[in-house]
Amino acid sequence: MIKLMERIWQLGECTPREVLNLYPEPQPLLNGIQNTFQSLERKGYLTHRSQGRGYVYWPIVEKKSYGKTKLGSLVDRFLDGSVKELVTFFAREQRISPNELKEIIDLIEN
């Protein structure tokens, strides 16, 4: 779903077929893309209007807000809600520098 949302943000207003056309071969099935659009709309990420025989969709959440929601779900699902585990992972994998960790600590303390 994240890759699909990336494509929707890229296009702005779009149809499922327009998003499908952004995929390289072999492309997913149009029906699957349409179902995912409907799921994203039910979850409050998209809205639509009728156009001809189909629908035009557009995102109603910003990319940053969507990312925060997904990150929170990831922490809850895989790290038992522990942000400490997330930060520890990034530190072990050297994806966060000691200076960045100090900045985080300063933010928390203030």
Secondary structure, DSSP 8 states (H G I E B T S, - for coil): -HHHHHHHHHHSSB-HHHHHTTS-SS---HHHHHHHHHHHHHTTSEEEEEETTEEEEEESS-HHHHHHHHHHHHHHHHSTT-HHHHHHHHHHTT-S-HHHHHHHHHHHH-
